[in-house]
Amino acid sequence: MKQTPSQLHLPLSNFDSTGPLEKDQKYVNNVSSNRIDPHDRAFHDWYRFVLSFPPHLVTSYIENFGLGRRNVVLDPFCGTGTTLVEAKHHGIRAIGVEANLFAHFASSVKVDWKVDPDSLKKGAQDIKDSTLEFLRAEGIDDNSPLKVCPKGIPLRTLDSEPEKLLLTNSISPLPLHKALVLLEFLKEYQHKLYFRHALLALAKTLVFRISNLHFGPEVGVGRPKSDIPVVASWMSEIDKIVNDLRLVRNRSFPNAEVFLGDSRNISKIIQSESVDGVITSPPYPNEKDYTRTTRLESVVLGFIKSKAELREMKKSLIRSNTRGVYKDDEDDKWVTGHPQIQRIAESIEKRRKELGKDSGFERLYGKVTKLYFGGMARHLADLRSVLRSGAKLAYVVGDQASYLRIKIQTGQLLAEIAQALGYELVRIDLFRTRYATATREQLREEVVVLRWGG
């Protein structure tokens, strides 16, 4: 019988926290464990979240689960497609679900290997020539950055409403102007099969070369770049994509599909009893607004045009931070029967009052903790119908102490929720540890390994 939120009473359970990864220092070491290996950069490096989990972690679970060409792998929080790309490399059909508009775009492009690399290179060269000629006519030499913006040139800007969505000083006026000129010429080729690849190259260039953003790990604004070569930076990313596509030319790989959708309603997206394995990393319960990570490229490239569009996108995400909580949210009902989650929320609220923290966001700390685990319970409950009997699952999650230093053991709690929903807890592997400056302790980042018996 299908369980409803009111019936979901989640027992505390013991588990073996020692898995195969814990014996391998490559994964436990905090510095190297999340780093992408040089031989893994193909396709993955087209665009990648700063803190994306590494391809070698996906490979380890593909091998551990015994997944092969006859199987289907799902990533219900696919982000920028690490699991999908790695599965495709292994000849395994992959399906991704992602609610962030730009991340969905990035992952869908990264698994499209049918584009002709020579056509992409030639098209990019034509776009480059047109853009440089236009800029030279304005008195701008893109290859010789200026310390001061030339006077008398009407610089292109974003419309006022989308501009308000950006972090202040995310990008300087002259680099933005040149990027918008490049984008205009690029759009003339939007009927070409390689258009989306060229657009993704511009997205990466915007964030990691042109902008003033820095990641450490939160997104912030660093020293302003008054000017920087835009077109040459974009062509550098184009060359990486072209070289990777040449590696797979005339080779056959299984399809990888990426759906835009809410992982809490996954049965409406994925065919029932069709998935053999799940390898994913959902959001963690903290104050990281994941939409800020992709805000610049989302706005400049037109994926989000208004605050209303941003709000609608956020509503389809797991509630992992207070900036994504809304009045009609009810996911917390799914964990009313879990005593430890209730105690954590109460402890956060008690600490808040003791410290006199009264801002609107601080008042939501306890609430968002329950909403997060409730949303994950909804996801795991709905996921069951798309899994084949014997399906194996790996969820990469991290312990947190973002909410007034109250520790949240995300992996353990997620494991208990899964068990209450009928999943078998196989083990919890240690992936790595992260130093938390707030609590001055090492927090575990773990892989919760589950099995669905059917």
TAJO-V235560 format. One record per residue. RES is the residue in three letters. PSI is psi in whole degrees, 0 to 359 (none if undefined). OMEGA is omega as a letter, one per 20 degrees, with the letter a starting at -180 (* if undefined). D_CENTER is the distance of its C-alpha to the mean C-alpha in whole Angstrom. Layout:
<<RES	PSI	OMEGA	D_CENTER> <RES	PSI	OMEGA	D_CENTER>>
This chain:
<<MET	134	a	34> <LYS	133	a	30> <GLN	142	r	30> <THR	165	a	29> <PRO	319	a	28> <SER	338	a	31> <GLN	353	a	32> <LEU	93	r	29> <HIS	120	a	31> <LEU	112	a	28> <PRO	147	r	31> <LEU	147	a	30> <SER	156	r	30> <ASN	152	r	31> <PHE	159	r	28> <ASP	113	a	29> <SER	6	r	26> <THR	114	r	27> <GLY	181	a	26> <PRO	328	a	26> <LEU	332	a	23> <GLU	337	r	25> <LYS	351	a	28> <ASP	108	a	26> <GLN	344	r	25> <LYS	328	a	23> <TYR	327	a	20> <VAL	326	a	22> <ASN	124	a	22> <ASN	330	a	20> <VAL	315	a	20> <SER	340	a	20> <SER	328	a	18> <ASN	2	a	14> <ARG	140	r	16> <ILE	128	a	15> <ASP	148	a	19> <PRO	322	a	21> <HIS	355	r	22> <ASP	2	a	18> <ARG	334	a	17> <ALA	131	r	18> <PHE	313	r	16> <HIS	323	a	13> <ASP	4	r	14> <TRP	320	r	14> <TYR	132	a	11> <ARG	133	r	8> <PHE	146	a	6> <VAL	320	a	9> <LEU	27	r	8> <SER	147	r	7> <PHE	150	a	10> <PRO	154	r	12> <PRO	325	a	14> <HIS	335	r	17> <LEU	319	r	16> <VAL	315	a	15> <THR	320	a	18> <SER	324	a	20> <TYR	331	r	19> <ILE	315	a	20> <GLU	318	a	23> <ASN	324	r	24> <PHE	353	a	23> <GLY	34	a	26> <LEU	141	a	24> <GLY	197	a	25> <ARG	338	a	26> <ARG	359	a	27> <ASN	169	r	24> <VAL	129	r	21> <VAL	136	r	17> <LEU	137	r	15> <ASP	103	a	11> <PRO	352	r	11> <PHE	64	a	7> <CYS	348	r	7> <GLY	236	a	3> <THR	20	r	5> <GLY	24	a	8> <THR	311	r	9> <THR	319	a	11> <LEU	315	a	13> <VAL	317	a	14> <GLU	320	r	15> <ALA	318	r	17> <LYS	319	r	18> <HIS	324	a	20> <HIS	5	r	22> <GLY	26	a	23> <ILE	134	r	21> <ARG	134	a	20> <ALA	147	r	17> <ILE	135	r	15> <GLY	149	r	12> <VAL	132	a	11> <GLU	137	a	8> <ALA	338	r	10> <ASN	122	a	8> <LEU	313	a	11> <PHE	319	r	9> <ALA	321	r	6> <HIS	315	r	9> <PHE	312	a	11> <ALA	314	a	10> <SER	323	a	9> <SER	327	r	13> <VAL	320	a	14> <LYS	341	r	13> <VAL	9	r	15> <ASP	99	a	18> <TRP	14	a	21> <LYS	352	a	24> <VAL	138	r	24> <ASP	119	a	27> <PRO	327	a	26> <ASP	323	r	30> <SER	319	r	29> <LEU	315	a	26> <LYS	314	a	28> <LYS	317	r	31> <GLY	318	r	29> <ALA	322	r	27> <GLN	319	r	31> <ASP	318	r	32> <ILE	318	r	29> <LYS	310	a	30> <ASP	317	a	34> <SER	319	a	34> <THR	314	a	31> <LEU	322	r	33> <GLU	318	r	37> <PHE	315	a	35> <LEU	320	r	34> <ARG	324	r	38> <ALA	335	r	40> <GLU	356	a	38> <GLY	21	a	39> <ILE	122	r	36> <ASP	105	a	36> <ASP	335	a	32> <ASN	354	r	33> <SER	85	a	35> <PRO	141	a	33> <LEU	145	r	35> <LYS	334	a	35> <VAL	137	r	36> <CYS	131	r	35> <PRO	140	a	38> <LYS	150	r	40> <GLY	359	r	41> <ILE	120	r	38> <PRO	101	a	36> <LEU	139	r	32> <ARG	145	a	30> <THR	170	r	28> <LEU	158	r	25> <ASP	156	a	27> <SER	320	a	27> <GLU	309	r	25> <PRO	328	a	22> <GLU	327	r	23> <LYS	342	a	23> <LEU	345	a	19> <LEU	154	r	18> <LEU	138	a	19> <THR	134	r	23> <ASN	27	r	23> <SER	325	a	20> <ILE	139	a	22> <SER	157	a	26> <PRO	313	a	28> <LEU	314	r	29> <PRO	323	r	26> <LEU	316	r	24> <HIS	312	a	28> <LYS	323	r	28> <ALA	322	r	24> <LEU	326	r	25> <VAL	315	r	28> <LEU	317	r	26> <LEU	321	a	24> <GLU	316	r	27> <PHE	326	r	29> <LEU	321	a	25> <LYS	340	r	26> <GLU	346	a	29> <TYR	19	a	28> <GLN	348	r	25> <HIS	351	a	28> <LYS	148	a	27> <LEU	333	a	25> <TYR	2	a	23> <PHE	314	a	22> <ARG	327	r	19> <HIS	318	r	18> <ALA	324	r	20> <LEU	320	r	18> <LEU	322	r	15> <ALA	322	r	17> <LEU	322	r	18> <ALA	313	r	15> <LYS	320	r	14> <THR	317	r	18> <LEU	312	a	17> <VAL	313	a	15> <PHE	352	r	16> <ARG	314	a	20> <ILE	322	a	21> <SER	176	r	19> <ASN	11	a	21> <LEU	152	r	17> <HIS	157	a	17> <PHE	125	a	14> <GLY	50	i	16> <PRO	346	r	13> <GLU	151	r	13> <VAL	135	r	13> <GLY	182	a	17> <VAL	126	r	20> <GLY	205	a	22> <ARG	132	a	25> <PRO	140	r	26> <LYS	107	a	26> <SER	328	r	29> <ASP	157	r	29> <ILE	146	r	27> <PRO	121	a	28> <VAL	309	a	25> <VAL	317	r	26> <ALA	322	r	27> <SER	318	r	24> <TRP	317	r	22> <MET	329	r	25> <SER	319	r	24> <GLU	324	r	20> <ILE	316	a	22> <ASP	323	r	24> <LYS	316	a	21> <ILE	316	r	20> <VAL	314	a	24> <ASN	321	r	25> <ASP	319	r	22> <LEU	328	r	23> <ARG	332	r	27> <LEU	331	a	26> <VAL	8	a	25> <ARG	135	a	28> <ASN	16	r	30> <ARG	152	a	28> <SER	133	r	27> <PHE	152	r	24> <PRO	157	r	23> <ASN	150	r	21> <ALA	126	a	17> <GLU	141	r	16> <VAL	121	a	13> <PHE	140	r	14> <LEU	115	a	13> <GLY	177	a	14> <ASP	122	a	14> <SER	347	r	13> <ARG	348	r	16> <ASN	44	a	18> <ILE	335	a	17> <SER	342	r	21> <LYS	352	a	21> <ILE	319	a	19> <ILE	141	r	20> <GLN	142	a	23> <SER	145	r	25> <GLU	52	a	26> <SER	354	a	24> <VAL	132	r	21> <ASP	335	a	22> <GLY	149	r	19> <VAL	126	r	16> <ILE	116	a	14> <THR	165	r	10> <SER	99	r	8> <PRO	171	r	8> <PRO	158	r	8> <TYR	156	r	11> <PRO	97	r	14> <ASN	191	a	15> <GLU	23	r	15> <LYS	114	r	12> <ASP	102	a	11> <TYR	341	r	7> <THR	340	r	9> <ARG	330	a	11> <THR	327	a	9> <THR	18	a	9> <ARG	315	a	12> <LEU	307	a	15> <GLU	327	r	14> <SER	321	a	13> <VAL	309	a	17> <VAL	322	a	19> <LEU	0	r	18> <GLY	15	r	19> <PHE	329	r	16> <ILE	127	a	16> <LYS	350	a	20> <SER	166	r	21> <LYS	326	r	20> <ALA	319	r	21> <GLU	321	r	19> <LEU	318	a	16> <ARG	317	r	17> <GLU	322	r	17> <MET	316	a	14> <LYS	327	a	13> <LYS	339	r	16> <SER	5	a	14> <LEU	154	r	11> <ILE	137	a	12> <ARG	91	a	14> <SER	355	r	13> <ASN	159	a	15> <THR	342	r	18> <ARG	359	r	17> <GLY	29	r	16> <VAL	136	a	19> <TYR	158	a	21> <LYS	324	a	25> <ASP	13	r	25> <ASP	136	a	22> <GLU	11	a	24> <ASP	337	a	21> <ASP	339	r	23> <LYS	336	a	26> <TRP	344	a	25> <VAL	23	r	25> <THR	337	a	29> <GLY	9	r	30> <HIS	106	a	28> <PRO	323	a	30> <GLN	320	r	28> <ILE	321	r	25> <GLN	319	a	28> <ARG	321	r	29> <ILE	314	r	26> <ALA	319	r	26> <GLU	321	r	30> <SER	320	r	30> <ILE	316	a	27> <GLU	320	r	29> <LYS	315	r	32> <ARG	322	r	31> <ARG	315	a	30> <LYS	321	r	33> <GLU	324	a	35> <LEU	355	a	33> <GLY	33	r	34> <LYS	110	a	30> <ASP	15	r	31> <SER	163	a	28> <GLY	320	r	26> <PHE	318	a	23> <GLU	326	r	25> <ARG	344	a	27> <LEU	359	a	24> <TYR	311	r	22> <GLY	319	a	24> <LYS	314	a	23> <VAL	332	r	19> <THR	315	r	20> <LYS	322	r	22> <LEU	322	a	19> <TYR	306	a	16> <PHE	329	r	18> <GLY	319	r	20> <GLY	322	r	17> <MET	325	r	16> <ALA	317	r	20> <ARG	315	a	20> <HIS	310	a	17> <LEU	326	r	19> <ALA	315	a	22> <ASP	330	a	21> <LEU	331	a	19> <ARG	324	a	23> <SER	341	a	24> <VAL	355	a	22> <LEU	141	r	23> <ARG	155	r	26> <SER	130	a	28> <GLY	2	r	27> <ALA	143	r	24> <LYS	145	a	22> <LEU	143	r	18> <ALA	119	r	16> <TYR	116	r	14> <VAL	115	a	13> <VAL	161	a	13> <GLY	142	r	15> <ASP	151	a	18> <GLN	157	r	18> <ALA	33	a	21> <SER	333	a	19> <TYR	89	r	22> <LEU	34	r	25> <ARG	16	r	25> <ILE	122	a	25> <LYS	133	r	24> <ILE	113	r	21> <GLN	82	a	21> <THR	314	a	18> <GLY	314	a	19> <GLN	316	a	22> <LEU	320	r	22> <LEU	322	r	19> <ALA	318	r	22> <GLU	320	r	25> <ILE	315	a	23> <ALA	318	r	22> <GLN	320	a	26> <ALA	338	a	27> <LEU	6	r	26> <GLY	1	r	28> <TYR	152	r	25> <GLU	129	r	27> <LEU	112	a	25> <VAL	310	r	26> <ARG	171	r	25> <ILE	116	a	22> <ASP	144	r	22> <LEU	121	r	21> <PHE	307	r	18> <ARG	176	r	19> <THR	151	r	20> <ARG	136	r	19> <TYR	124	r	21> <ALA	116	a	21> <THR	329	a	24> <ALA	317	a	24> <THR	353	a	26> <ARG	44	r	27> <GLU	162	r	26> <GLN	125	r	23> <LEU	141	a	21> <ARG	136	r	20> <GLU	123	a	16> <GLU	165	r	17> <VAL	112	r	17> <VAL	117	a	19> <VAL	121	a	20> <LEU	165	r	22> <ARG	138	r	24> <TRP	117	a	25> <GLY	346	r	29> <GLY	none	*	29>>
